[in-house]
Amino acid sequence: MTISIRTDFPGGNLRVDQIVANEVRIRPDLRDTTTDWFYWHFEAESPEDADVTFRFADRQSLGTRGPAVSEDGGMHWRYRPETICTAPEGPDRFHYHFRAGKPVRFAFALPYLQQDWETFAALHRNDPDFREEVLCRSRQGRAVELVRIGAPAPGRIPLLLCCRHHACESSASYVLEGFLAAALAGDEAGRLFHRRVALCAVPFVDKDGVENGDQGKNRAPHDHNRDYIAHPVYPECSAIQQLAERERFRYVIDLHAPWLNGGLNEALFCVQPAPPEAQKRQRRLMAAMVRELPEETHFTMDNLVPFGSGWNVGYGELISLGHYFRNRPECALAFTLEVGYANFGDTTVTPELLRRTGAGLLRAFLATATEPENE
């Protein structure tokens, strides 16, 4: 029996080491990255009904909920934790029962690609409050979207929302979708947002990496979220710097996803900025998030990586988006929100839960950023 493996589609990523009988030995294709990471996304097909095991080499590449699986060419996904096989050192493989000639896609997490953005944007392009522009062209010539909701005007708070500085961090994109949909809704929160906020959103900072199927984290010479330096390597980061000069953002939220599992990585959590005043504003926002986010997120005031602890210490001569904006005097708060890939504690994430999380984040932002002491 011959199992066929392909990655020649947007987001595809895998290296096949060996196929022995019904076991396929695989690993992530790290490409231009300088450290191990865990991004993979592939399609497999068997010519006959068969049970097949996919075994990862060298590194942990399976999360707590097993592979995300799509049986319709990537249109719909769900986690399959029941497929995990646990070795003594931890989960390093999963199995799947194939039907003859039926291709199936597998990924380390719920993917989010250009096709997903197009589906979302198509629902809103007739809305005059939803305006798509081209921020810049990527190094490979792709159009990098900039979305505007609400024009700059006196009394409106300029807000920047970014996503996918690291190409693999797909769970964050569903949160961005939920935030934008809530901003366009005709309910009380949507109307207040329209009156008080001028939003710029960049759905794919690393557009090439997303579509090419790169992990994006820790690229050589450095990744997009270390590129807010005097002479950026990436056109997207340079364009965001130019946008900042024009728009003078008061608030900046950068959506990310963390490590694969363990501790806060299996949660929704904030990364604390350095300035004390910004920390106070973040605490007010977090208190509102506790009230407004879905209960299934299990979000609390403890869902925070304090500045100066763990990896939240800065990057030497390299500068992240958050650190860049913290040095701009007009910016009151710039911080990162990390979105767990597969679960928030005992809750398995779904696209709908992540979108509801984005809507809750918008309500929390409105509850705090529009207060007089925060303006």
C-alpha positions as CSV (number, residue, x, y, z in Angstrom):
1,M,0.0,0.0,0.0
2,T,1.2,3.5,-0.9
3,I,0.1,6.5,1.2
4,S,0.4,9.7,-0.9
5,I,1.3,12.9,0.9
6,R,1.0,16.4,-0.5
7,T,1.7,20.0,0.7
8,D,1.4,21.8,-2.6
9,F,-1.5,24.0,-1.4
10,P,-1.6,27.3,0.6
11,G,-0.3,26.7,4.1
12,G,1.2,23.3,3.3
13,N,4.1,22.1,5.4
14,L,5.7,18.7,6.1
15,R,8.8,16.6,5.7
16,V,8.4,12.9,5.2
17,D,11.3,10.9,6.5
18,Q,10.1,7.4,5.7
19,I,7.0,5.3,5.0
20,V,7.2,1.8,6.5
21,A,4.1,-0.3,5.9
22,N,1.2,1.7,7.5
23,E,3.4,4.1,9.4
24,V,4.5,7.5,8.0
25,R,7.4,9.1,9.8
26,I,7.2,12.8,9.5
27,R,8.5,16.2,10.9
28,P,7.7,19.9,10.5
29,D,9.6,21.6,7.6
30,L,11.5,24.3,9.5
31,R,12.8,26.0,6.3
32,D,14.5,29.3,7.3
33,T,13.9,29.1,11.0
34,T,16.7,29.0,13.6
35,T,14.9,27.0,16.3
36,D,12.6,24.0,16.5
37,W,8.9,24.7,16.3
38,F,5.8,22.7,15.6
39,Y,4.0,24.0,12.5
40,W,2.8,21.3,10.0
41,H,-0.2,21.0,7.6
42,F,-0.6,18.3,5.0
43,E,-3.0,16.2,2.9
44,A,-2.9,12.4,2.8
45,E,-4.7,9.8,0.7
46,S,-4.8,6.0,0.8
47,P,-5.7,3.9,-2.3
48,E,-7.6,1.5,0.0
49,D,-9.3,1.5,3.3
50,A,-6.6,1.5,5.9
51,D,-5.5,2.4,9.4
52,V,-2.4,4.7,9.1
53,T,-0.2,6.0,11.9
54,F,1.7,9.3,11.5
55,R,4.7,9.5,13.8
56,F,6.7,12.6,14.5
57,A,10.5,12.6,14.8
58,D,12.7,14.5,17.3
59,R,10.4,17.1,18.7
60,Q,7.0,17.5,20.2
61,S,4.5,18.5,17.4
62,L,1.1,17.4,18.8
63,G,-1.0,19.5,21.0
64,T,-3.4,18.5,23.7
65,R,-6.3,18.0,21.3
66,G,-4.5,16.0,18.7
67,P,-4.5,16.9,15.0
68,A,-7.0,19.3,13.4
69,V,-8.7,17.3,10.7
70,S,-10.6,18.4,7.6
71,E,-12.4,15.9,5.3
72,D,-13.6,18.6,2.8
73,G,-10.4,20.1,1.5
74,G,-9.8,22.5,4.3
75,M,-13.2,24.1,4.4
76,H,-14.1,22.9,7.9
77,W,-11.9,21.6,10.7
78,R,-12.2,19.9,14.0
79,Y,-9.8,18.5,16.5
80,R,-9.5,14.7,16.9
81,P,-8.0,14.0,20.3
82,E,-9.1,10.3,20.1
83,T,-6.5,9.7,17.4
84,I,-3.5,10.4,19.6
85,C,-1.1,7.6,20.4
86,T,0.9,8.2,23.6
87,A,4.5,7.0,23.9
88,P,6.3,6.8,27.3
89,E,7.9,10.2,26.6
90,G,4.5,11.8,25.6
91,P,2.3,12.0,22.5
92,D,4.4,11.6,19.3
93,R,1.9,10.1,16.8
94,F,-1.7,9.9,15.7
95,H,-3.6,7.4,13.7
96,Y,-6.4,7.8,11.2
97,H,-8.7,5.3,9.4
98,F,-8.7,6.2,5.7
99,R,-11.4,5.4,3.2
100,A,-10.1,4.5,-0.2
101,G,-9.4,7.5,-2.4
102,K,-10.7,10.1,0.0
103,P,-8.1,12.8,0.7
104,V,-7.9,14.2,4.3
105,R,-6.0,17.2,5.5
106,F,-4.3,17.4,8.9
107,A,-2.8,20.3,10.7
108,F,-1.3,21.0,14.1
109,A,-4.0,23.6,14.8
110,L,-7.1,25.2,13.1
111,P,-5.6,26.8,10.0
112,Y,-6.5,30.3,8.8
113,L,-5.4,31.3,5.3
114,Q,-6.2,33.9,2.7
115,Q,-9.2,31.8,1.6
116,D,-10.7,32.1,5.1
117,W,-10.1,35.9,5.1
118,E,-11.8,36.2,1.7
119,T,-14.8,34.3,3.0
120,F,-15.1,36.7,5.9
121,A,-14.4,39.9,3.9
122,A,-17.0,38.9,1.3
123,L,-19.7,39.2,3.9
124,H,-18.8,42.8,4.7
125,R,-17.5,44.4,1.5
126,N,-20.9,46.0,0.8
127,D,-20.8,47.6,4.2
128,P,-19.6,51.2,3.8
129,D,-18.0,51.1,7.2
130,F,-15.7,48.2,6.0
131,R,-12.9,49.6,3.9
132,E,-10.1,47.4,2.5
133,E,-6.9,49.0,1.3
134,V,-3.5,47.6,0.4
135,L,-1.0,48.3,3.2
136,C,1.9,47.3,1.0
137,R,3.2,44.5,-1.2
138,S,5.0,41.6,0.4
139,R,8.5,40.6,-0.7
140,Q,6.8,38.0,-3.0
141,G,4.4,40.5,-4.4
142,R,1.2,39.6,-2.4
143,A,-1.2,42.4,-1.4
144,V,-1.1,42.9,2.3
145,E,-4.5,44.0,3.5
146,L,-5.3,47.0,5.7
147,V,-8.8,47.2,6.9
148,R,-10.3,50.5,8.2
149,I,-13.5,50.8,10.3
150,G,-14.3,54.4,11.2
151,A,-12.4,57.4,9.7
152,P,-10.0,59.4,11.8
153,A,-11.9,62.4,13.4
154,P,-11.8,64.5,16.5
155,G,-13.2,62.5,19.4
156,R,-12.3,59.1,17.8
157,I,-9.7,56.9,19.4
158,P,-7.1,55.6,16.9
159,L,-6.6,51.8,17.4
160,L,-4.3,49.4,15.6
161,L,-5.1,45.7,15.6
162,C,-2.5,43.3,14.1
163,C,-2.3,39.6,13.5
164,R,0.1,36.9,12.2
165,H,3.4,38.6,12.8
166,H,4.3,34.9,13.1
167,A,2.7,33.0,10.2
168,C,1.8,29.8,12.1
169,E,-0.3,31.5,14.8
170,S,-3.6,30.9,13.2
171,S,-5.9,30.8,16.3
172,A,-5.4,34.5,16.7
173,S,-7.0,35.2,13.3
174,Y,-10.4,33.9,14.4
175,V,-10.2,36.4,17.3
176,L,-9.5,39.2,14.9
177,E,-12.5,38.1,12.8
178,G,-14.7,38.3,15.8
179,F,-13.5,41.7,16.8
180,L,-14.1,43.1,13.3
181,A,-17.5,41.5,13.0
182,A,-18.5,43.0,16.4
183,A,-17.2,46.5,15.2
184,L,-19.5,46.2,12.2
185,A,-22.5,44.9,14.0
186,G,-25.6,47.2,14.4
187,D,-26.0,46.6,18.1
188,E,-25.1,49.0,20.9
189,A,-21.5,48.0,21.0
190,G,-21.1,48.3,17.3
191,R,-22.7,51.8,17.2
192,L,-20.5,53.0,20.1
193,F,-17.4,51.7,18.3
194,H,-18.4,53.5,15.2
195,R,-18.8,56.8,17.1
196,R,-15.7,56.6,19.2
197,V,-13.0,54.5,17.5
198,A,-11.0,54.7,14.2
199,L,-9.6,51.2,13.6
200,C,-6.8,50.1,11.4
201,A,-6.4,46.3,11.2
202,V,-3.7,44.2,9.5
203,P,-5.0,40.6,9.2
204,F,-1.7,39.1,7.9
205,V,1.5,40.9,8.8
206,D,3.5,37.9,7.4
207,K,1.4,37.3,4.3
208,D,4.0,35.3,2.4
209,G,4.7,33.0,5.4
210,V,1.0,32.3,5.9
211,E,0.4,31.3,2.3
212,N,3.7,29.5,1.9
213,G,3.1,27.4,5.0
214,D,6.0,28.7,7.1
215,Q,6.1,28.7,10.8
216,G,7.4,32.3,10.7
217,K,8.6,32.3,14.3
218,N,12.4,32.8,14.7
219,R,13.2,33.3,11.1
220,A,16.7,34.0,10.0
221,P,17.9,36.8,10.3
222,H,14.9,37.6,12.5
223,D,11.1,37.3,12.2
224,H,8.6,40.0,11.6
225,N,8.0,40.7,15.2
226,R,11.6,41.7,15.8
227,D,11.7,44.0,12.7
228,Y,10.5,47.4,14.1
229,I,14.0,48.7,13.7
230,A,15.5,51.7,11.9
231,H,15.8,49.8,8.6
232,P,13.3,46.9,8.6
233,V,13.9,43.8,6.6
234,Y,10.2,43.3,5.8
235,P,8.0,45.7,3.8
236,E,5.0,45.0,6.1
237,C,6.9,46.3,9.2
238,S,8.2,49.4,7.4
239,A,4.6,50.1,6.1
240,I,3.2,49.8,9.7
241,Q,5.8,52.2,10.9
242,Q,4.7,54.7,8.2
243,L,1.1,54.1,9.1
244,A,1.9,54.9,12.7
245,E,3.4,58.2,11.7
246,R,0.2,59.2,9.9
247,E,-2.4,57.7,12.3
248,R,-0.8,58.3,15.7
249,F,-2.3,55.3,17.3
250,R,-3.3,55.6,21.0
251,Y,-4.0,51.9,21.4
252,V,-2.3,48.9,19.8
253,I,-3.3,45.2,20.3
254,D,-1.1,42.6,18.7
255,L,-2.7,39.1,18.4
256,H,-0.5,36.1,18.7
257,A,-0.5,32.4,19.7
258,P,2.0,30.9,22.2
259,W,3.8,27.6,22.5
260,L,2.0,24.3,21.8
261,N,1.0,23.3,25.3
262,G,1.6,23.6,29.0
263,G,0.6,26.3,31.6
264,L,-0.6,29.6,30.2
265,N,0.0,28.2,26.7
266,E,-3.3,26.4,27.1
267,A,-5.1,29.7,27.8
268,L,-5.9,33.2,26.6
269,F,-3.4,35.5,28.2
270,C,-1.9,39.0,28.1
271,V,1.7,40.1,27.9
272,Q,2.4,43.0,30.2
273,P,4.0,46.1,28.8
274,A,6.9,47.9,30.6
275,P,5.6,51.4,31.3
276,P,3.7,51.7,34.6
277,E,0.9,53.8,33.2
278,A,0.4,51.3,30.4
279,Q,0.3,48.5,33.0
280,K,-2.5,50.3,34.8
281,R,-4.5,50.7,31.6
282,Q,-3.9,47.0,30.8
283,R,-5.2,46.0,34.2
284,R,-8.4,48.0,33.7
285,L,-8.8,46.3,30.3
286,M,-8.2,42.9,31.7
287,A,-10.8,43.5,34.4
288,A,-13.3,44.3,31.6
289,M,-12.2,41.2,29.7
290,V,-13.0,39.1,32.8
291,R,-16.6,40.4,32.6
292,E,-17.0,40.4,28.8
293,L,-15.2,37.4,27.4
294,P,-17.0,34.0,27.1
295,E,-16.9,32.0,30.3
296,E,-15.3,29.1,28.3
297,T,-12.1,31.1,28.0
298,H,-11.6,30.9,31.8
299,F,-9.9,34.3,31.6
300,T,-8.8,35.8,34.9
301,M,-6.5,38.6,36.1
302,D,-3.8,36.0,36.6
303,N,-3.7,35.3,32.8
304,L,-0.7,37.5,32.5
305,V,3.1,37.3,31.8
306,P,4.5,40.2,33.8
307,F,7.1,42.4,32.3
308,G,10.6,41.2,33.2
309,S,9.6,37.6,33.8
310,G,10.1,34.5,31.6
311,W,10.5,35.5,28.0
312,N,8.9,38.9,28.4
313,V,12.2,40.8,28.7
314,G,12.8,42.4,25.3
315,Y,15.0,41.4,22.4
316,G,18.2,43.4,22.6
317,E,18.7,45.5,19.5
318,L,15.7,43.9,17.8
319,I,12.3,45.6,18.5
320,S,8.9,44.1,18.5
321,L,5.7,45.9,17.5
322,G,4.7,46.4,21.2
323,H,8.1,47.8,22.1
324,Y,8.1,50.1,19.1
325,F,4.8,51.6,20.1
326,R,5.7,51.9,23.8
327,N,8.3,54.3,22.7
328,R,5.8,56.5,20.9
329,P,4.5,59.3,23.2
330,E,1.0,59.3,21.7
331,C,0.5,55.6,22.5
332,A,-1.3,55.0,25.8
333,L,-1.2,51.1,25.7
334,A,0.4,48.6,23.3
335,F,0.4,45.0,24.3
336,T,0.2,41.4,23.0
337,L,-2.7,39.1,23.5
338,E,-1.8,35.4,23.2
339,V,-4.5,33.0,22.1
340,G,-4.0,29.3,22.9
341,Y,-4.0,27.0,19.8
342,A,-6.2,24.2,20.9
343,N,-7.7,24.7,24.4
344,F,-8.5,27.2,27.1
345,G,-8.0,24.9,30.1
346,D,-10.6,22.2,29.8
347,T,-12.4,23.8,26.9
348,T,-11.5,22.8,23.3
349,V,-11.3,25.9,21.1
350,T,-13.5,26.2,18.0
351,P,-13.6,28.9,15.4
352,E,-16.9,30.1,16.9
353,L,-15.5,30.3,20.4
354,L,-12.5,32.3,19.1
355,R,-14.8,34.7,17.2
356,R,-16.9,35.2,20.4
357,T,-13.7,35.9,22.2
358,G,-12.9,38.7,19.7
359,A,-16.4,40.2,20.2
360,G,-15.8,40.1,23.9
361,L,-12.5,41.8,23.5
362,L,-14.1,44.6,21.6
363,R,-16.7,45.2,24.3
364,A,-13.9,45.2,27.0
365,F,-11.9,47.7,24.9
366,L,-15.0,50.0,24.6
367,A,-15.6,49.7,28.4
368,T,-12.2,51.0,29.2
369,A,-10.6,52.9,26.4
370,T,-13.5,55.3,26.1
371,E,-13.4,56.2,29.8
372,P,-12.4,59.9,30.3
373,E,-9.2,59.0,32.2
374,N,-8.0,56.8,29.4
375,E,-8.5,59.2,26.5
